[in-house]
Amino acid sequence: MKVWLWILGIIGLAWSGIWFAGAYGTERVMGAWLEARANEGWLVNYRSLETAGYPMAFRTTLTEVELADPETGWAWIAPRFEITQPSYKPHRIEAVWPAEQTLASPFERLDITSGAMEAVVQVRPGGDLALDQSRVTLAEMVMSSTEGWQMALADATFQMMREDGAESSYEILFEANSLTPPAPLQAVLNPAGILPDAMEQMRFDAVMGFDRPWDLSALEQSRPGITRIDLADLSANWGDLSLRLAGSMDVDAEGYPTGEISVRAQNWREMVEMGVNAGAIPAETRGGIERVLALVAGLSGRESDIDAPLSFRNQRVFFGPIPIGTAPQLVLR
């Protein structure tokens, strides 16, 4: 019996030593990252940085934190931010944002409240912390702007998982339910009040290839460049309006896509009207766009719906056989 007590005591002491060493290292890594940002000219303020959670986790908490990047003008302010790593699996990182936080830009300040804002991230061992998989969960989020608008979201999830055997290709899924646009945008997009206040659902499901893995450099330096998109589903439903896209594209070094996306749009004329009301479509081009889309819809067999390919080649976009303009550059800033 005494032997077992000695063994358990030795194991407990050894584990305690491992935990305190890990906690010290975890806290130092976070502190070093904040110090590096300060050395780059960021505004970095926080009241405390502490690690707890003995014996099964490293729970690092920042309080009264304020980060601002002078190059972009973005700033984030929160009363508390918590990162947890299981002590037996330190490459799994769980992050929890507070119920209230502020995100500011040179143009406006956003006050964000939420019932839940959490993320689970698993990275590969190594100094660059390359992403293996992640999941972000949002619930009951309300965003209020100093510009006088407010938007709400019932719930949303974002998942990103590295494909097996691939260095920088990821399966990406985003789903959002009951998104209520700001009232000023509602008034523009839906002036007659025909559509519901909230968009019922938005979904993005794709496998995306990048020119390098998503790791710390994506946050500290620049975002990876897109090289390919295999789009299984990009869809949105809002009342009687429905839009669905699927297809594949290669993306060159300048961000121009080459490939084909199938488009299914129900009640496309109302979508054009919304685009004109929002200023996304110049009013003087409305007639030409409607004639083109009416021709495409005629090829589909139903005047109110479109079922046709959207093709990208030579930095141009074609809807069915009809050229419609310059292709967008798919570049992450």
Order of alpha helices (4+ residues) and beta strands (2+ residues): alpha-beta-beta-beta-beta-beta-beta-beta-beta-beta-beta-beta-alpha-beta-alpha-beta-beta-beta-alpha-alpha-beta-beta-beta
